[in-house]
Amino acid sequence: MHSSAWRLDGQDLINPEGRRIPLREIQNWAMARHDGRQDIQTDKWRGWRIVQQYLVPPGRTMANGGISLGAIKSLVFHEEQEQVLRALDDA
């Protein structure tokens, strides 16, 4: 049985079906899409779309499963800060 919620596991976002999606990949894809460098209809992202400021998975709506691009950026930024702080502690 699949969970109905998205989960965050380290630097991966796990969808309700259990697919792991690296946050960095989502951020890179969103930035490329914003800059007009990549089409959303690639094999890896088939069915995904951007609605307003949300990344919406196949079969879902913005209100039911959409992921805020701002939230993804914040999570990636937070993890990068944590890595820098850990490196400083280890030095």
C-alpha positions as CSV (number, residue, x, y, z in Angstrom):
1,M,0.0,0.0,0.0
2,H,1.3,3.4,-1.0
3,S,1.5,6.4,1.3
4,S,-0.6,9.4,0.3
5,A,2.0,11.9,1.4
6,W,5.3,13.1,0.0
7,R,8.3,12.6,2.3
8,L,11.7,14.2,2.6
9,D,14.6,11.8,3.1
10,G,17.9,13.7,3.2
11,Q,18.3,15.3,-0.2
12,D,15.6,13.2,-1.8
13,L,11.9,13.8,-2.1
14,I,9.9,10.6,-2.1
15,N,6.6,10.5,-3.8
16,P,3.6,8.5,-2.6
17,E,4.5,5.7,-4.9
18,G,8.0,5.5,-3.4
19,R,10.0,7.1,-6.3
20,R,13.0,9.0,-5.0
21,I,13.6,12.4,-6.7
22,P,16.8,14.3,-5.7
23,L,16.0,17.9,-4.6
24,R,19.0,19.1,-6.6
25,E,17.5,17.6,-9.7
26,I,14.2,19.3,-9.2
27,Q,15.9,22.6,-8.6
28,N,18.1,22.3,-11.7
29,W,15.1,21.3,-13.8
30,A,13.0,24.2,-12.5
31,M,15.9,26.7,-13.1
32,A,16.4,25.3,-16.6
33,R,12.7,25.5,-17.3
34,H,12.6,29.1,-16.1
35,D,15.5,30.0,-18.3
36,G,13.9,28.2,-21.3
37,R,16.6,25.6,-21.5
38,Q,14.6,22.4,-20.9
39,D,11.2,21.1,-21.9
40,I,9.2,19.5,-19.1
41,Q,8.1,16.6,-21.4
42,T,11.4,14.7,-21.1
43,D,11.2,10.9,-20.5
44,K,12.2,11.3,-16.9
45,W,9.6,14.0,-16.2
46,R,6.8,12.9,-18.5
47,G,3.4,14.1,-17.2
48,W,4.9,16.6,-14.7
49,R,3.9,20.3,-15.1
50,I,4.4,23.7,-13.6
51,V,1.2,25.5,-12.5
52,Q,1.8,28.9,-11.2
53,Q,4.7,28.4,-8.7
54,Y,4.1,24.6,-8.1
55,L,5.6,21.5,-9.5
56,V,2.7,19.2,-10.1
57,P,3.1,15.4,-10.5
58,P,1.1,13.4,-13.0
59,G,-2.5,12.7,-12.0
60,R,-2.4,15.4,-9.3
61,T,-3.6,19.0,-9.1
62,M,-1.9,22.0,-7.7
63,A,-4.0,21.8,-4.5
64,N,-3.7,18.0,-4.2
65,G,0.0,17.1,-4.5
66,G,1.6,20.3,-5.9
67,I,5.0,21.1,-4.5
68,S,6.0,24.7,-4.1
69,L,9.1,25.6,-6.0
70,G,10.0,28.0,-3.2
71,A,9.9,25.1,-0.7
72,I,12.2,23.0,-2.9
73,K,14.7,25.9,-3.2
74,S,14.6,26.4,0.6
75,L,15.2,22.8,1.3
76,V,18.2,22.6,-1.0
77,F,19.6,25.9,0.3
78,H,19.2,24.6,3.9
79,E,21.0,21.4,3.2
80,E,23.9,23.2,1.5
81,Q,24.2,25.4,4.6
82,E,24.3,22.3,6.8
83,Q,27.0,20.7,4.7
84,V,29.2,23.9,5.0
85,L,28.7,24.0,8.8
86,R,29.6,20.3,9.1
87,A,32.7,20.8,7.0
88,L,33.7,23.7,9.2
89,D,33.2,21.6,12.4
90,D,35.4,18.9,10.9
91,A,38.2,21.3,10.0
